[in-house]
Amino acid sequence: MCVLQDNESVLLQALENHNDPQTNSVRKAGEVWLIHGPSSFVPAIEVHIERMQKSHPLAEQEGIYVRDLKSG
């Protein structure tokens, strides 16, 4: 069981096709999605936890580069 705080999230990947009871949707094998806190989460057998991450607070003058996973 994962308990997520307000500033935490968990990145998940589906290992098999299955119904996701938390979002009431069908997840296909290989699909990747993010669950944001605050919440509690019990991963299904068909789900792999890629990583847990925390938010990165930025000042007004700061920025962050984000890379697209498909196009790089």
OpenMM code with the backbone's topology and positions (N, CA, C; nanometers):
from openmm import Vec3, app, unit

residues = "MET CYS VAL LEU GLN ASP ASN GLU SER VAL LEU LEU GLN ALA LEU GLU ASN HIS ASN ASP PRO GLN THR ASN SER VAL ARG LYS ALA GLY GLU VAL TRP LEU ILE HIS GLY PRO SER SER PHE VAL PRO ALA ILE GLU VAL HIS ILE GLU ARG MET GLN LYS SER HIS PRO LEU ALA GLU GLN GLU GLY ILE TYR VAL ARG ASP LEU LYS SER GLY".split()
positions = [
    Vec3(0.0843, -0.1178, 0.0000),
    Vec3(0.0000, 0.0000, 0.0000),
    Vec3(0.0881, 0.1231, 0.0000),
    Vec3(0.0599, 0.2166, -0.0872),
    Vec3(0.1329, 0.3428, -0.0953),
    Vec3(0.0438, 0.4535, -0.0406),
    Vec3(0.0958, 0.5299, 0.0530),
    Vec3(0.0261, 0.6468, 0.1050),
    Vec3(0.1004, 0.7685, 0.0522),
    Vec3(0.0327, 0.8471, -0.0294),
    Vec3(0.0945, 0.9618, -0.0935),
    Vec3(0.0567, 1.0903, -0.0215),
    Vec3(0.1569, 1.1722, 0.0049),
    Vec3(0.1345, 1.3029, 0.0637),
    Vec3(0.0923, 1.4003, -0.0462),
    Vec3(0.0655, 1.5243, -0.0091),
    Vec3(0.0194, 1.6257, -0.1023),
    Vec3(0.1211, 1.6533, -0.2130),
    Vec3(0.2492, 1.6434, -0.1826),
    Vec3(0.3544, 1.6770, -0.2792),
    Vec3(0.4174, 1.5531, -0.3435),
    Vec3(0.3535, 1.4357, -0.3345),
    Vec3(0.4098, 1.3122, -0.3877),
    Vec3(0.3209, 1.2551, -0.4980),
    Vec3(0.3828, 1.1754, -0.5838),
    Vec3(0.3099, 1.1026, -0.6869),
    Vec3(0.3833, 0.9723, -0.7146),
    Vec3(0.3141, 0.8814, -0.7821),
    Vec3(0.3741, 0.7523, -0.8152),
    Vec3(0.3510, 0.7266, -0.9644),
    Vec3(0.4577, 0.6846, -1.0327),
    Vec3(0.4528, 0.6535, -1.1750),
    Vec3(0.4336, 0.5030, -1.1892),
    Vec3(0.3297, 0.4622, -1.2640),
    Vec3(0.2931, 0.3215, -1.2771),
    Vec3(0.2969, 0.2779, -1.4223),
    Vec3(0.3190, 0.1481, -1.4446),
    Vec3(0.3139, 0.0910, -1.5777),
    Vec3(0.2342, -0.0388, -1.5717),
    Vec3(0.1420, -0.0553, -1.6664),
    Vec3(0.0608, -0.1768, -1.6725),
    Vec3(0.1427, -0.2888, -1.7356),
    Vec3(0.1479, -0.4034, -1.6698),
    Vec3(0.2167, -0.5207, -1.7232),
    Vec3(0.1244, -0.6032, -1.8120),
    Vec3(-0.0059, -0.5958, -1.7849),
    Vec3(-0.1077, -0.6693, -1.8605),
    Vec3(-0.2292, -0.5793, -1.8781),
    Vec3(-0.3155, -0.6127, -1.9716),
    Vec3(-0.4429, -0.5430, -1.9842),
    Vec3(-0.5274, -0.5736, -1.8605),
    Vec3(-0.5876, -0.4707, -1.8031),
    Vec3(-0.6725, -0.4918, -1.6854),
    Vec3(-0.7634, -0.3714, -1.6642),
    Vec3(-0.8637, -0.3888, -1.5797),
    Vec3(-0.9522, -0.2791, -1.5411),
    Vec3(-0.8934, -0.2121, -1.4179),
    Vec3(-0.8812, -0.0801, -1.4233),
    Vec3(-0.8279, -0.0021, -1.3119),
    Vec3(-0.9441, 0.0429, -1.2239),
    Vec3(-0.9587, -0.0142, -1.1037),
    Vec3(-1.0731, 0.0212, -1.0192),
    Vec3(-1.0650, 0.1627, -0.9633),
    Vec3(-0.9458, 0.2191, -0.9545),
    Vec3(-0.9324, 0.3540, -0.8974),
    Vec3(-0.9854, 0.4607, -0.9927),
    Vec3(-0.9643, 0.4426, -1.1234),
    Vec3(-1.0095, 0.5421, -1.2210),
    Vec3(-1.1242, 0.4913, -1.3077),
    Vec3(-1.1683, 0.3678, -1.2860),
    Vec3(-1.2752, 0.3049, -1.3647),
    Vec3(-1.2445, 0.3103, -1.5144),
    Vec3(-1.1225, 0.2733, -1.5510),
    Vec3(-1.0828, 0.2709, -1.6913),
    Vec3(-1.0065, 0.1425, -1.7213),
    Vec3(-0.9899, 0.1141, -1.8498),
    Vec3(-0.9164, -0.0043, -1.8934),
    Vec3(-0.7729, 0.0386, -1.9225),
    Vec3(-0.6767, -0.0271, -1.8597),
    Vec3(-0.5347, -0.0005, -1.8833),
    Vec3(-0.4801, -0.1089, -1.9744),
    Vec3(-0.4075, -0.0667, -2.0771),
    Vec3(-0.3484, -0.1619, -2.1718),
    Vec3(-0.2053, -0.1899, -2.1319),
    Vec3(-0.1548, -0.3076, -2.1667),
    Vec3(-0.0177, -0.3464, -2.1348),
    Vec3(0.0797, -0.2436, -2.1916),
    Vec3(0.1730, -0.1973, -2.1073),
    Vec3(0.2716, -0.0984, -2.1483),
    Vec3(0.2307, 0.0444, -2.1203),
    Vec3(0.1048, 0.0690, -2.0879),
    Vec3(0.0573, 0.2042, -2.0605),
    Vec3(0.1212, 0.2569, -1.9312),
    Vec3(0.1579, 0.3843, -1.9328),
    Vec3(0.2201, 0.4486, -1.8175),
    Vec3(0.1305, 0.5625, -1.7724),
    Vec3(0.1080, 0.5749, -1.6401),
    Vec3(0.0274, 0.6843, -1.5862),
    Vec3(0.0783, 0.7236, -1.4494),
    Vec3(0.0281, 0.8375, -1.4027),
    Vec3(0.0743, 0.8983, -1.2783),
    Vec3(-0.0440, 0.9166, -1.1844),
    Vec3(-0.0253, 0.8818, -1.0576),
    Vec3(-0.1267, 0.9059, -0.9550),
    Vec3(-0.0704, 1.0097, -0.8594),
    Vec3(-0.1465, 1.1183, -0.8385),
    Vec3(-0.1042, 1.2276, -0.7517),
    Vec3(-0.1641, 1.2123, -0.6129),
    Vec3(-0.0912, 1.2590, -0.5114),
    Vec3(-0.1403, 1.2614, -0.3752),
    Vec3(-0.2201, 1.3877, -0.3511),
    Vec3(-0.2825, 1.4014, -0.2402),
    Vec3(-0.2868, 1.3066, -0.1294),
    Vec3(-0.3875, 1.1952, -0.1551),
    Vec3(-0.3422, 1.0732, -0.1395),
    Vec3(-0.4288, 0.9571, -0.1544),
    Vec3(-0.3555, 0.8330, -0.1062),
    Vec3(-0.4280, 0.7249, -0.0976),
    Vec3(-0.3658, 0.5959, -0.0701),
    Vec3(-0.3921, 0.5078, -0.1918),
    Vec3(-0.3009, 0.4172, -0.2177),
    Vec3(-0.3073, 0.3392, -0.3405),
    Vec3(-0.2555, 0.1991, -0.3128),
    Vec3(-0.3319, 0.0997, -0.3551),
    Vec3(-0.2900, -0.0402, -0.3460),
    Vec3(-0.2684, -0.0887, -0.4884),
    Vec3(-0.1429, -0.1138, -0.5288),
    Vec3(-0.1186, -0.1544, -0.6672),
    Vec3(-0.1729, -0.2943, -0.6961),
    Vec3(-0.2307, -0.3097, -0.8146),
    Vec3(-0.2798, -0.4407, -0.8583),
    Vec3(-0.1607, -0.5276, -0.8985),
    Vec3(-0.1846, -0.6560, -0.9136),
    Vec3(-0.0794, -0.7498, -0.9531),
    Vec3(-0.0296, -0.7159, -1.0937),
    Vec3(-0.1175, -0.6631, -1.1790),
    Vec3(-0.0831, -0.6329, -1.3174),
    Vec3(-0.0079, -0.5004, -1.3341),
    Vec3(0.0256, -0.4337, -1.2232),
    Vec3(0.0867, -0.3003, -1.2276),
    Vec3(0.2263, -0.3044, -1.1681),
    Vec3(0.3185, -0.2354, -1.2335),
    Vec3(0.4559, -0.2216, -1.1847),
    Vec3(0.4774, -0.0762, -1.1429),
    Vec3(0.5306, -0.0543, -1.0224),
    Vec3(0.5623, 0.0807, -0.9761),
    Vec3(0.6985, 0.1180, -1.0332),
    Vec3(0.6995, 0.2148, -1.1259),
    Vec3(0.8245, 0.2598, -1.1869),
    Vec3(0.9064, 0.3404, -1.0858),
    Vec3(0.8436, 0.4408, -1.0257),
    Vec3(0.9126, 0.5211, -0.9238),
    Vec3(0.8125, 0.6095, -0.8500),
    Vec3(0.8540, 0.6487, -0.7308),
    Vec3(0.7795, 0.7474, -0.6526),
    Vec3(0.8575, 0.8772, -0.6631),
    Vec3(0.7861, 0.9883, -0.6746),
    Vec3(0.8544, 1.1156, -0.6905),
    Vec3(0.7851, 1.2241, -0.6106),
    Vec3(0.8622, 1.3274, -0.5784),
    Vec3(0.8108, 1.4429, -0.5061),
    Vec3(0.8095, 1.5629, -0.5994),
    Vec3(0.7251, 1.6596, -0.5679),
    Vec3(0.7190, 1.7805, -0.6491),
    Vec3(0.8447, 1.8641, -0.6272),
    Vec3(0.8762, 1.9454, -0.7258),
    Vec3(0.9931, 2.0331, -0.7200),
    Vec3(0.9440, 2.1772, -0.7152),
    Vec3(0.9383, 2.2374, -0.5971),
    Vec3(0.8928, 2.3768, -0.5899),
    Vec3(0.9939, 2.4691, -0.6580),
    Vec3(0.9442, 2.5624, -0.7374),
    Vec3(1.0286, 2.6547, -0.8102),
    Vec3(0.9967, 2.7981, -0.7695),
    Vec3(1.1004, 2.8810, -0.7678),
    Vec3(1.0810, 3.0228, -0.7427),
    Vec3(1.0224, 3.0877, -0.8683),
    Vec3(0.9824, 3.2117, -0.8579),
    Vec3(0.9183, 3.2800, -0.9688),
    Vec3(1.0088, 3.2907, -1.0914),
    Vec3(1.1383, 3.3057, -1.0730),
    Vec3(1.2327, 3.3242, -1.1826),
    Vec3(1.2958, 3.1932, -1.2305),
    Vec3(1.2561, 3.0788, -1.1759),
    Vec3(1.3159, 2.9505, -1.2111),
    Vec3(1.2284, 2.8759, -1.3118),
    Vec3(1.2902, 2.7822, -1.3810),
    Vec3(1.2180, 2.6987, -1.4766),
    Vec3(1.2753, 2.5587, -1.4754),
    Vec3(1.2107, 2.4682, -1.5469),
    Vec3(1.2569, 2.3310, -1.5543),
    Vec3(1.2308, 2.2804, -1.6963),
    Vec3(1.3256, 2.2051, -1.7512),
    Vec3(1.3089, 2.1459, -1.8835),
    Vec3(1.2464, 2.0081, -1.8679),
    Vec3(1.1488, 1.9782, -1.9544),
    Vec3(1.0803, 1.8499, -1.9523),
    Vec3(1.1002, 1.7848, -2.0884),
    Vec3(1.1451, 1.6598, -2.0891),
    Vec3(1.1708, 1.5870, -2.2125),
    Vec3(1.0528, 1.4958, -2.2434),
    Vec3(1.0095, 1.4961, -2.3680),
    Vec3(0.9012, 1.4103, -2.4151),
    Vec3(0.9570, 1.2681, -2.4303),
    Vec3(0.8894, 1.1686, -2.3739),
    Vec3(0.9363, 1.0306, -2.3792),
    Vec3(0.9292, 0.9712, -2.5198),
    Vec3(0.8391, 1.0185, -2.6049),
    Vec3(0.8232, 0.9620, -2.7386),
    Vec3(0.9174, 1.0255, -2.8396),
    Vec3(0.9314, 1.1565, -2.8371),
    Vec3(1.0125, 1.2247, -2.9391),
    Vec3(1.1511, 1.2644, -2.8881),
    Vec3(1.1712, 1.2610, -2.7562),
    Vec3(1.3019, 1.2928, -2.6999),
    Vec3(1.3201, 1.4394, -2.6852),
] * unit.nanometer
topology = app.Topology()
chain = topology.addChain("A")
for resn in residues:
    res = topology.addResidue(resn, chain)
    for name in ("N", "CA", "C"):
        topology.addAtom(name, app.Element.getBySymbol(name[0]), res)
